Amino acid sequence: MKPLAYVIFQLLVLGWAAFAHIRRDPSMTYRLLWLGAFGGVIGLDYWYFANFAYPTGFSF
């Protein structure tokens, strides 16, 4: 459960930072960069879960 809690915390912090920054600079380029950052983080987290944290699958 520890890796899952870390990822949830990570996404909450990134979401808060993105919301705070996008409010100040609403340009489309900036929003797309934040979207790319989220996609990259989610992709890396999925790769980590699938290969290292829960290689045989995840269950509660």
KENU-900391 format. One record per residue: residue in three letters; residue number from 1; x, z, y of N, C-alpha, C, O, CB in turn. Coordinates in steps of 0.2 Angstrom, whole numbers, plus 5000, padded with zeros to 4 digits. Each point is the difference from the previous one (the first is absolute). Glycine has a CB too. Layout:
<sites>
['ala' NUM [X Z Y] [X Z Y] [X Z Y] [X Z Y] [X Z Y]]
...
</sites>
This chain:
<sites>
['met' 1 [5004 5000 4994] [4996 5000 5006] [5004 5000 5006] [4998 4998 5006] [4993 5008 4988]]
['lys' 2 [5015 4996 5006] [5005 5001 5006] [5001 4993 5003] [4999 4999 5006] [5006 5011 4989]]
['pro' 3 [4997 4985 5001] [5000 4993 5003] [4994 4997 5004] [5000 4997 5005] [5009 5001 4986]]
['leu' 4 [4985 5004 5006] [4994 4998 5002] [4999 5003 5007] [4997 4997 5005] [4998 5001 4984]]
['ala' 5 [5006 5009 5011] [4999 5003 5007] [5005 4998 5005] [4998 4999 5006] [4998 5011 4987]]
['tyr' 6 [5010 4988 5005] [5005 4997 5005] [4997 4994 5003] [5000 4999 5006] [5009 5006 4988]]
['val' 7 [4988 4991 5002] [4998 4993 5002] [4994 5001 5005] [4999 4996 5005] [5005 4998 4984]]
['ile' 8 [4991 5010 5009] [4995 5002 5004] [5002 5002 5007] [4997 4998 5005] [4996 5005 4985]]
['phe' 9 [5012 5002 5010] [5002 5002 5006] [5004 4995 5004] [4999 4999 5006] [5002 5012 4989]]
['gln' 10 [5002 4985 5002] [5004 4994 5003] [4995 4995 5004] [5001 4998 5005] [5008 5003 4986]]
['leu' 11 [4986 4998 5005] [4995 4995 5003] [4996 5003 5006] [4998 4997 5004] [5001 4998 4984]]
['leu' 12 [4999 5012 5011] [4997 5003 5006] [5004 5000 5006] [4998 4999 5006] [4996 5008 4986]]
['val' 13 [5013 4995 5007] [5004 5000 5006] [5001 4993 5003] [5000 4999 5006] [5006 5010 4989]]
['leu' 14 [4995 4986 5001] [5000 4993 5002] [4994 4998 5004] [5000 4996 5005] [5008 5001 4986]]
['gly' 15 [4986 5005 5006] [4994 4998 5003] [4999 5003 5007] [4998 4997 5005] [4997 5002 4984]]
['trp' 16 [5007 5007 5011] [5000 5004 5007] [5004 4997 5005] [4998 4999 5006] [4999 5011 4988]]
['ala' 17 [5009 4988 5004] [5005 4997 5004] [4998 4993 5003] [5000 4998 5005] [5009 5008 4989]]
['ala' 18 [4988 4990 5001] [4997 4993 5002] [4995 5001 5005] [4999 4996 5004] [5004 5000 4984]]
['phe' 19 [4992 5008 5010] [4994 5001 5005] [5003 5002 5007] [4997 4997 5005] [4995 5007 4985]]
['ala' 20 [5012 5001 5010] [5003 5002 5007] [5003 4994 5003] [5000 4999 5007] [5002 5013 4989]]
['his' 21 [5002 4984 5001] [5004 4995 5003] [4995 4994 5002] [5001 4997 5005] [5009 5006 4989]]
['ile' 22 [4986 4995 5001] [4995 4994 5002] [4996 5002 5006] [4998 4995 5003] [5002 5002 4984]]
['arg' 23 [4998 5009 5014] [4996 5001 5006] [5004 4999 5006] [4996 4998 5005] [4998 5011 4989]]
['arg' 24 [5012 4992 5006] [5004 4998 5006] [5002 4993 5001] [5000 4997 5005] [5004 5014 4994]]
['asp' 25 [4997 4985 4995] [5002 4993 5001] [4995 4996 4995] [5002 5000 4994] [5010 5003 5009]]
['pro' 26 [4983 4995 4999] [4995 4997 4995] [5001 4992 4999] [4996 4997 4997] [4996 5011 5007]]
['ser' 27 [5015 4990 4997] [5001 4993 4999] [5000 4998 4992] [5001 5004 4996] [5006 4996 5014]]
['met' 28 [4991 4994 4989] [4999 4998 4993] [5006 5000 4996] [5000 5002 4994] [4991 4991 5010]]
['thr' 29 [5015 5005 4999] [5006 5000 4997] [5002 5008 4997] [5002 5001 4995] [5002 4989 5012]]
['tyr' 30 [4995 5014 4998] [5001 5007 4998] [4996 5003 4994] [5002 5003 4996] [5001 4999 5016]]
['arg' 31 [4991 4996 4989] [4995 5002 4994] [5002 4997 4993] [5000 5003 4995] [4991 4998 5014]]
['leu' 32 [5011 4992 4992] [5003 4997 4994] [5006 5003 4997] [5001 5001 4994] [4994 4989 5010]]
['leu' 33 [5009 5013 5000] [5006 5003 4998] [4999 5007 4997] [5003 5001 4995] [5003 4993 5014]]
['trp' 34 [4989 5009 4993] [4998 5006 4997] [4996 4999 4993] [5002 5004 4996] [4997 5001 5016]]
['leu' 35 [4997 4990 4988] [4997 4998 4994] [5006 4998 4995] [4999 5002 4994] [4990 4994 5012]]
['gly' 36 [5016 5001 4996] [5005 4998 4995] [5004 5006 4998] [5002 5001 4994] [4999 4988 5012]]
['ala' 37 [5000 5016 4998] [5003 5006 4999] [4996 5004 4994] [5003 5003 4995] [5002 4998 5017]]
['phe' 38 [4988 4999 4989] [4996 5004 4995] [5000 4996 4994] [5001 5003 4994] [4992 5001 5015]]
['gly' 39 [5007 4989 4991] [5001 4996 4994] [5006 5002 4996] [5000 5000 4994] [4993 4991 5011]]
['gly' 40 [5013 5009 4999] [5006 5001 4997] [5000 5007 4997] [5003 5001 4994] [5003 4992 5014]]
['val' 41 [4992 5012 4995] [5000 5007 4997] [4996 5001 4994] [5002 5003 4995] [5000 5001 5017]]
['ile' 42 [4992 4993 4988] [4995 5000 4995] [5003 4996 4994] [5000 5002 4994] [4990 4999 5013]]
['gly' 43 [5013 4993 4994] [5004 4997 4995] [5005 5004 4997] [5001 5000 4993] [4996 4989 5012]]
['leu' 44 [5008 5014 4999] [5005 5004 4997] [4997 5006 4996] [5003 5002 4995] [5005 4994 5015]]
['asp' 45 [4987 5007 4993] [4997 5006 4996] [4997 4997 4993] [5001 5004 4995] [4997 5002 5016]]
['tyr' 46 [4999 4989 4989] [4997 4997 4994] [5006 4999 4995] [5000 5002 4994] [4990 4993 5012]]
['trp' 47 [5015 5002 4996] [5006 4998 4996] [5003 5007 4997] [5002 5000 4994] [5001 4989 5013]]
['tyr' 48 [4998 5016 4997] [5003 5006 4998] [4995 5003 4995] [5003 5003 4995] [5002 4999 5016]]
['phe' 49 [4989 4999 4990] [4995 5002 4995] [5000 4997 4994] [5001 5003 4994] [4992 5000 5015]]
['ala' 50 [5007 4990 4991] [5000 4996 4994] [5006 5001 4996] [5000 4999 4994] [4992 4993 5011]]
['asn' 51 [5014 5008 4998] [5006 5000 4996] [5004 5007 4999] [5003 5001 4995] [4998 4988 5010]]
['phe' 52 [4997 5016 4999] [5004 5006 5000] [4996 5006 4999] [5000 5004 4996] [5009 4991 5011]]
['ala' 53 [4986 5006 4998] [4996 5006 5000] [4995 5001 4994] [5000 5005 4997] [5001 4995 5015]]
['tyr' 54 [4995 4994 4987] [4995 5000 4994] [5001 4994 4996] [4995 4996 5000] [4997 5011 5007]]
['pro' 55 [5014 4992 4990] [5001 4993 4996] [4995 4999 4995] [4998 4994 4998] [5013 5007 5004]]
['thr' 56 [4986 5004 4995] [4995 4999 4994] [4993 5000 5003] [4995 5000 4996] [5013 5006 4996]]
['gly' 57 [4991 4995 5014] [4993 5000 5003] [4998 5007 5003] [5004 5005 4999] [4993 4987 4992]]
['phe' 58 [4998 5008 5013] [4999 5006 5004] [4993 5002 4998] [4995 4996 4999] [5012 5000 5010]]
['ser' 59 [4992 5011 4990] [4994 5003 4998] [5000 5007 5003] [5005 5003 5000] [4993 4990 4989]]
['phe' 60 [4996 5009 5013] [4999 5007 5003] [5000 5005 4994] [5000 5006 5001] [4994 4990 5009]]
</sites>
